[in-house]
């Protein structure tokens, strides 16, 4: 679509010059040229690129005057946010977990579980004996969220009562002796957590504000209007996920042998139909749950003796111990009647009350990840050096947004140059077959710390793999410029100063940047 050779200064047309200096067999047919000739061709090509850059700078200063020393061309500098590690800890300040400032963590906080979701998880654990496993994805920062306390709701007591049998054959809630949730290889306790009472705290999800408030972007002000809600949740930092457990107050010990992990996807596959009476969704896809099976006090305080009739019975102080009814799978040497009830109820028991149903206490584990918030964004306008006659800066125009998680979204808006060009390694003209000054082509990438790091590369000879990258060198003539996303780029062969009066003044003083949003109708692409 573009360009005309300018008179006066000897700017060149790369597209023409690069194809007129040799025979096609010499330049492109590698079987017909030797390595020396190839190197000579490459050097000639590079010399022309260097000349083009010199001519470009001369033409730019001739058109717009002297360049301010150190001019950054809108890119400036961007600092990557960092977060230092530290000692294992439970972070109790729920309202700051999602706050994207120096006194917050900028984390994605899991939403509050609905009653329908909790109910589905509860039913799964209550109806599946020995579910899941004990291997967990490696995490260092994660949330622990309360789901269910045993005996709260038992639909089928023939499977699990979530109670143990004491020495008087009375049923006692297992959860009464499950206090202090433990996590990791160091068996650290999660603050304010036990099976019967998990502390409710104020939490902010990082995106919801009080009714009627529109965020300004100034977090020091916006946070005053953050919507806080109550949840039984805790953030663990710098703690591994190698094991989970609880403190057994009956036995005065830590139990890390009776837990199972079940993914929400497994639960969904089992039953995807449950909704609460108010229609809440019960979808738990992608979640992870840990269930605990209470085991009573196992030590030498209880013995098995034999009465005069040859019946084995449990003897000792039985009231502090947990029992369950024996099954055919239990070893005979561990099965006995209860003392004072030998033959009385015609049932045999096993010392220890773990029944393989891991619903005595259920929690959710969610990996803590940094919220995908904007780190830097802008519109980039480029000149490909094909010729230097108009400086319309529309050879490629694209919007880019870099997020704090390292990802980057790019949308190509214009491709008006005559040479093949790529942005962030993505070929633009092949992707946008018809060169135009208005188009839309989106893709995502990662690995760039700033907008200026995104490479815009022009190919001048595909056969020789000769390319050059457009630059915005401080204080030098810019081949790319960062502008506001509201900027309207020039129509073909329209000098940027004609479409945006004030550009020339900005070249000598980059504080005069109002030109980006001021334009002349008819000379910009609407």
C-alpha positions, 0 to 999 in steps of 0.5 A, a space after each residue: 500500500 505504501 510508499 514513495 521515495 522521498 526527495 532530498 535525503 537519500 532514503 531507500 526502498 528496501 523492498 526494491 533494492 534488495 531484489 535488484 542487485 543480483 541474478 535470482 540464481 545467485 541470490 536464492 538458488 543455494 545450489 548455484 552459489 558457493 559459501 563465499 558468494 553467499 557471505 558477500 551477499 549477506 554483507 551487502 544486504 547488511 550494509 544496505 540495512 545499516 544505510 537505511 537506518 542512517 538515512 531513516 535517522 537523518 530523515 526523521 530529524 530533518 522532519 521533526 527536529 532535534 531529539 531530546 536526549 534520552 527520549 524514551 518514546 513512550 516506553 519509559 521503564 517498568 519494574 517487575 513486582 517481586 514477592 520474597 519467601 520466608 518462614 512457614 506461616 498462616 496469613 490471617 489477614 484475609 482482607 489483604 490476600 487479594 489486595 494488589 499493593 505493597 501491603 497486600 499479596 495480589 492473590 486469586 482468592 477462592 470463592 466461598 463454597 455454596 451449600 450445594 457444593 459442600 453437600 455434594 462433597 459431603 455425600 461423596 465422602 460418606 458414600 465411598 469407602 477408602 476413596 482417592 489417595 494421599 499424593 498431592 500436587 506440590 504447592 508452597 502457598 495455598 488456601 485451606 477452606 472448611 467444608 464439613 464437620 462430621 455428624 452434622 448431616 448423615 444420610 445413611 448411618 449404615 455406611 458411616 455414623 461418623 461416631 466411634 463406640 466407647 467402652 459402654 457401647 455408646 456412640 461418640 462423635 469422632 470430630 470432638 477429638 479432632 482439633 488443630 488441622 495440620 499440614 506439610 512435612 513439618 506438621 504445622 498447625 493451621 491457625 484457628 482450625 479444628 473439626 468442630 469450630 473453624 474461625 470465620 474471618 473477613 475476606 475480599 475477593 479482589 474484584 467486588 466492591 460495595 454497591 454503587 462504587 466504581 474503582 478508580 485504579 487508585 488502590 489506596 482509595 478503592 480498598 476503602 470500598 472493597 466488599 468484605 464477606 465471611 468465610 472459614 478459610 486460611 492462607 498458608 505460605 511457604 508450607 509444602 503439601 506432603 501430608 495432612 493430619 489433625 491433632 487427636 486430643 483423645 490420644 494426645 498425638 498427631 495423626 497423619 495416617 488417616 487422610 484421603 485426597 479426592 479431586 472435584 472432577 472425580 466427584 463431578 463424574 460420580 454425581 453432577 445433578 445436585 443443586 440446592 433448593 435455591 438453584 445454586 450450582 453444585 459444580 466442584 470441577 477443578 477443586 481438591 478436597 481432603 477428608 479425614 477418618 478419625 482413629 481412636 486411642 491405640 496404645 497398651 492401655 487395653 488388652 484382650 483376655 479370655 474368659 472361662 468359656 473361651 471368649 476373648 474380650 477387651 479389658 482395661 479402662 475402655 471409656 477413653 478408647 475408640 472401637 468399631 464393630 468387627 468385619 470379616 476382613 479383620 484379623 481374628 487376633 484383634 477381634 473380641 467382645 467388650 468387657 461386661 458385655 461378653 456375649 450380651 449384645 452378640 457383637 464383636 469389636 475391633 480396637 480402633 474406630 477408623 472405618 475407611 470413610 473419610 468424612 469425619 472432617 473435610 476441607 478444601 485445598 486451593 493453590 494460591 496463584 497471583 491474580 492476572 492483573 495488568 502490569 503494563 499496557 499500551 499501543 505500539 506504532 511502527 515504521 518498518 524502514 521500507 522507505 522514509 517519505 511519510 512517517 505515518 507509523 502504521 506499518 504495524 500497529 498493535 495493542 499489547 497487555 502484559 500481566 503480572 503472571 507473565 502472560 501477554 495478550 497482543 492484538 494486531 490492529 494495522 499492517 500497512 507496510 510493504 515488508 514481511 514483519 512479525 510481532 513477538 515471533 508471530 508472522 503478521 502478513 501471512 496471518 493478515 493476508 491482505 495488507 491493510 491499515 485496519 485489521 484485527 488479529 489476536 494472540 497470546 504469548 509470554 516471557 516479556 517484562 515490558 512492552 519494549 521487550 516485545 520484538 517487532 522484526 522485519 524480514 528483508 530477505 527470507 532466503 538469506 534469513 536476514 532480518 532486523 528488529 525495530 528499536 526505540 533506542 533512547 535519544 535516537 530516531 524511533 522505529 516504534 513508539 508506545 502511545 495510549 490505547 485511545 490513539 488513532 493511527 494515521 491513514 496511509 502516507 499521512 505524516 504523523 505530525 499532520 494527523 497529530 499536531 504536537 508530535 514534533 514538539 514531543 520529539 524535543 520534549 517528551 513531557 508534551 504528550 497530549 498529541 496522542 489523543 489529539 488528532 485531525 479528522 480525515 487523517 486518522 483511521 477511525 
